[in-house]
Amino acid sequence: MYLLVMLLVAAVVFLVAAVVFGRGEELAPLAPGSSPTRLPAQDITGDDIRSVKFQLVLRGYKMAEVDWVLNRLGVELDDLRAKVAELEAELAERSRGAAR
């Protein structure tokens, strides 16, 4: 009798765990060429990167870490674009000075 009760309890615990944590199913693959996130094809800005959101999953990534990385990349991209614009303006100024 004790063994039967233990088997019944184990079966109930297993079923509850299977319902709560899933049964090992895999997500269907994305269609070729598709992505769950969206970004412009070109001229990506810091705001574009900061606005990217990933799909939430039960056993996924730590959102705070990904958000931190995306924010850091956005700041870096904005800084690089500002530096490129500054250098291009300086180069254009030198070109105008040399043409005179």
C-alpha positions as CSV (number, residue, x, y, z in Angstrom):
1,M,0.0,0.0,0.0
2,Y,2.8,2.4,0.9
3,L,4.5,1.8,-2.4
4,L,1.3,2.4,-4.3
5,V,0.8,5.8,-2.5
6,M,4.4,6.8,-3.3
7,L,4.0,5.9,-7.0
8,L,0.8,7.9,-7.1
9,V,2.5,11.0,-5.5
10,A,5.4,10.7,-7.8
11,A,3.1,10.5,-10.8
12,V,1.2,13.6,-9.7
13,V,4.4,15.6,-9.1
14,F,5.7,14.5,-12.5
15,L,2.4,15.6,-14.2
16,V,2.4,19.0,-12.4
17,A,6.1,19.6,-13.4
18,A,5.3,18.6,-17.0
19,V,2.4,21.1,-17.2
20,V,4.3,23.9,-15.5
21,F,7.7,23.5,-17.3
22,G,6.6,22.0,-20.6
23,R,7.3,18.7,-22.1
24,G,10.4,19.5,-24.1
25,E,8.7,20.9,-27.2
26,E,10.8,23.0,-29.5
27,L,9.6,26.1,-31.2
28,A,9.0,25.9,-34.9
29,P,11.9,27.4,-36.9
30,L,11.4,30.9,-38.3
31,A,10.8,31.1,-42.0
32,P,14.0,31.7,-44.1
33,G,14.8,35.4,-44.2
34,S,12.6,36.4,-41.3
35,S,13.5,37.8,-37.9
36,P,11.6,38.3,-34.7
37,T,13.2,41.8,-34.4
38,R,13.1,44.8,-36.7
39,L,15.8,47.2,-37.7
40,P,16.2,49.5,-40.7
41,A,18.1,48.0,-43.6
42,Q,20.6,50.9,-43.5
43,D,21.5,54.1,-41.5
44,I,20.8,52.5,-38.1
45,T,20.7,55.0,-35.4
46,G,21.1,54.7,-31.6
47,D,17.3,55.1,-31.2
48,D,16.8,52.2,-33.6
49,I,19.0,50.0,-31.5
50,R,17.4,51.2,-28.3
51,S,13.9,50.4,-29.6
52,V,14.7,46.8,-30.5
53,K,12.7,44.4,-28.3
54,F,13.2,40.7,-28.2
55,Q,10.4,38.1,-27.8
56,L,9.8,37.1,-24.2
57,V,10.2,33.4,-23.4
58,L,9.8,31.4,-20.2
59,R,13.4,30.2,-20.3
60,G,15.1,32.9,-22.2
61,Y,17.7,35.6,-21.7
62,K,18.1,38.1,-18.9
63,M,16.3,41.1,-20.3
64,A,18.2,43.6,-18.2
65,E,21.5,42.4,-19.7
66,V,20.3,42.6,-23.3
67,D,18.7,46.0,-22.7
68,W,22.0,47.2,-21.2
69,V,24.0,45.9,-24.2
70,L,21.5,47.5,-26.7
71,N,21.6,50.8,-24.8
72,R,25.4,50.8,-24.8
73,L,25.5,50.0,-28.5
74,G,23.1,52.8,-29.2
75,V,25.3,55.3,-27.3
76,E,28.4,54.0,-29.1
77,L,26.8,54.3,-32.5
78,D,25.7,57.8,-31.9
79,D,29.2,58.8,-30.7
80,L,30.8,57.2,-33.8
81,R,28.3,59.0,-36.1
82,A,29.0,62.3,-34.5
83,K,32.7,61.8,-34.8
84,V,32.4,60.8,-38.5
85,A,30.3,63.9,-39.2
86,E,32.9,66.1,-37.4
87,L,35.7,64.6,-39.4
88,E,33.8,65.0,-42.6
89,A,33.1,68.6,-41.9
90,E,36.8,69.2,-41.0
91,L,37.8,67.5,-44.3
92,A,35.4,69.6,-46.3
93,E,36.8,72.7,-44.6
94,R,40.3,71.7,-45.5
95,S,39.3,71.0,-49.1
96,R,37.7,74.4,-49.4
97,G,40.8,76.0,-47.9
98,A,43.2,74.2,-50.3
99,A,41.0,75.1,-53.4
100,R,41.5,78.8,-52.7
